[in-house]
Amino acid sequence: MVIVVGIEVGLLLLTLPWTRLWDHSLWIAQAPAAHPWLGNFLRSDFLRGGVSGLGLMNLWIAASEITGFRL
């Protein structure tokens, strides 16, 4: 079960920042009203790359769990 969740979360974190869903989220739409710099930060490629990096790490951990799996 942990392996399946790790793969699903990893794929989600890897791909979500580069989709339209990320650009049109409620947080990004309302961020400039609260703090002007927050909208720019949430749209930055640095944050998107960081989130995608977490997805890669999650996939790496899931793969290591698969290779260490014993019946």
Secondary structure, 3 states (H helix, E strand, C coil): CHHHHHHHHHHHHHHHHHCHHHHCCHHHHHHHHHCHHHHHHHHCHHHHHHHHHHHHHHHHHHHHHHHCCCC
